[in-house]
Amino acid sequence: DRGGNWAAYVAGGACMASAGFVVSALFSGVLPAVIAGLSLAAAGTLTALPLFWHLPTMRLTGAAAAAGIATINCFGNLAGFAGPIVFGWLKDRLHDATAPTLLLALSASAAMALTVAYRRISTH
């Protein structure tokens, strides 16, 4: 935090999560690869999340910071509800977990890209 490189750590964690989901999806028939991929995805997610919560309080103060935190919490709760439904629906429709797992990878990649874009915008 002293160096102000939080965006690099959030983006790195999201990239690691995305790579882990891709490994897990592409090698779904190989149990050690799936375990390694999901472990990598969990490590990346758990690295990025605490630093992500720093975003609203970095630029906002008072009621605006509280609203930013509430917004993140709202989207997190909605994703926690809708995510398993979408994953299960895709798995049932396609009879395979590869596509929904790749959707998780795409979501992590989007988080990485948005964090890098936010960092570039906020430094200029």
N, C-alpha and C positions, 0 to 999 in steps of 0.2 A: 504494500500500500504506500510505503514511503516513496517508491520510485514512480508511482502513478501508472503502472503497467497493467492495471486491472483488466483492460479490454483484451490485452494479449492473452491473459490467463483464461478469461471467459471464452474467447474465440478458440484457444487451444483445447480447452476442456470440451467444448461443443464439437470441435473437429475430431477429437479422440472418441467421443460418444458416437458420432456419425460413422467413423471407421469401424468401431466395434459392432454396430448394427449391421453394416454391410458385410463384415466377415461372418457374423452369425447367420445372415440371410443366405449368402452365397454358398456356405459350407454347412447347410442345415442337416445333411446326412452324417456329418462327422461330429460326434458328441464333444470331443476335446476342443475342436475349433469353435463350436457353438458356446461352450463354457468360457473359452478365452475371449471370444467376441463380446459376449454379454458382460463379462467382467470388465473389459475395456470400456464398454458403453457405460456401465455403472460408475466406473472411476471418473470418466470424463464428465458425466452428469453431476456427480457429487463434487467435482472440482469447480464447475461453472456456476452452480446454483448459489452458493453463499456470496460470491462476488457479484452476481447479477442483482441481488437485492440491494447492492450499493448504489445502483443507478438513480433511483428517485431522490435519495438524500444528497447525492453529489451535486445536482443542479438546482434542487428545489428546497425550500425551507417552510417551516410552519405547516399550515393547512394544505398547501400544495404538495408537500412531501408526503403527508398523510394520505392525500388523494392518490398520489402515485403508487404508494405501497398498497393501498386498497385495490387499485386497478390491477396491479400484478397479482395480488391474491385472488381477485375475481377471475382473471383468466386462468390462473392455475387450478382453481376449483372447477371451472368449466371443462378444462382439459382433463382433469382427473375423472370427471363424470363421462364426458363424451369419448375420450381416448379408447377405453376398453370396449365401448360399444362399436366404434368404427373399426377397431382392430378385429373384433369378433365377426362383424358383418363382412369385412373383406375376406377374412379367413374362411368363413362359411360359403361365400360366393365363389371364391377361387379354389377352394379345397386345398389350400396351402398357406403357410404363414410367411412365405417369402415376400410377397407384395406388401403386407402390412408392416413387416419389419423394415423394408426399404422405405416405407413412408415415415417411420420413426427416424431413419437416417436422414431423410430429406428435411424433416423438421429440425433436427440438430444442425444440419448444414445451413438452414435458413437463419437459425439463431446466431450462428457464427457470422454469417454475412451481415445481418442486421447490426450486430455488435461492432463489427469493423466499420460499417458505414456510420453508425452513431459516433464512434470515436473520431472518425475523420471530420464529421460535421462539427462536433463539439470543440475540436482543437483549432478550427479556422475562424 
